[in-house]
């Protein structure tokens, strides 16, 4: 059976994700979350950051090409 955690929502719409779930899913300060309306509730999913992808495309281009791609992704991430 799934363990259900209860949290409250502040007047600003903020809530705190329990530490056990933050550790389990690698959610740290600054982690961006995608919010999905499933029709039955709200699903929060950690989004992949540029740092998570570092080195993953090295076989697809030169260092200069990868630098240009990363610079473009950084501009889009702001």
C-alpha positions as CSV (number, residue, x, y, z in Angstrom):
1,X,0.0,0.0,0.0
2,X,1.2,3.5,-0.8
3,X,2.1,5.8,2.0
4,X,0.2,9.1,1.8
5,X,1.8,12.3,3.0
6,X,-0.3,15.3,3.9
7,X,0.9,18.8,3.2
8,X,-0.7,22.2,3.4
9,X,-0.8,25.0,0.9
10,X,0.1,28.5,1.8
11,X,-1.9,31.5,0.7
12,X,0.7,32.0,-2.1
13,X,-0.1,28.5,-3.4
14,X,3.2,27.0,-2.1
15,X,3.7,23.7,-0.4
16,X,6.6,21.6,1.0
17,X,7.5,18.3,-0.5
18,X,8.3,15.8,2.3
19,X,12.1,15.2,2.7
20,X,11.7,11.4,2.0
21,X,10.2,12.1,-1.4
22,X,12.8,14.9,-2.2
23,X,15.6,12.4,-1.4
24,X,14.0,9.6,-3.3
25,X,13.5,11.7,-6.5
26,X,16.6,13.8,-6.3
27,X,14.7,17.1,-5.7
28,X,17.1,19.8,-4.4
29,X,16.9,23.5,-4.0
30,X,16.5,25.0,-7.5
31,X,15.1,21.8,-9.0
32,X,12.5,22.7,-11.6
33,X,9.3,20.6,-11.6
34,X,6.8,20.0,-14.4
35,X,3.2,20.1,-13.2
36,X,0.8,17.7,-14.9
37,X,-3.0,17.7,-14.6
38,X,-3.8,14.0,-14.8
39,X,-7.5,14.5,-14.6
40,X,-7.4,12.7,-11.2
41,X,-4.9,15.0,-9.5
42,X,-1.7,16.9,-9.9
43,X,1.6,15.1,-10.7
44,X,4.9,16.9,-10.0
45,X,7.8,15.6,-12.1
46,X,11.5,16.7,-11.9
47,X,12.5,18.3,-15.2
48,X,15.9,17.3,-16.7
49,X,18.4,20.2,-16.5
50,X,21.3,21.0,-18.7
51,X,23.7,19.6,-16.0
52,X,21.9,16.3,-16.1
53,X,22.7,16.1,-19.8
54,X,26.3,17.1,-19.6
55,X,28.4,14.8,-21.8
56,X,25.5,12.9,-23.1
57,X,25.8,14.2,-26.7
58,X,29.6,14.1,-27.1
59,X,29.4,11.5,-29.8
60,X,27.2,13.7,-31.9
61,X,29.5,16.8,-32.4
62,X,32.7,18.6,-31.8
63,X,33.5,20.5,-28.6
64,X,32.7,23.8,-30.4
65,X,29.4,22.5,-31.7
66,X,28.4,21.2,-28.3
67,X,29.4,24.6,-26.7
68,X,27.1,26.4,-29.1
69,X,24.3,24.0,-28.4
70,X,24.8,24.4,-24.6
71,X,24.9,28.2,-24.9
72,X,21.6,28.1,-26.8
73,X,20.0,25.8,-24.2
74,X,21.2,28.0,-21.3
75,X,19.6,31.1,-23.0
76,X,16.3,29.1,-23.3
77,X,16.6,27.9,-19.7
78,X,16.5,31.4,-18.2
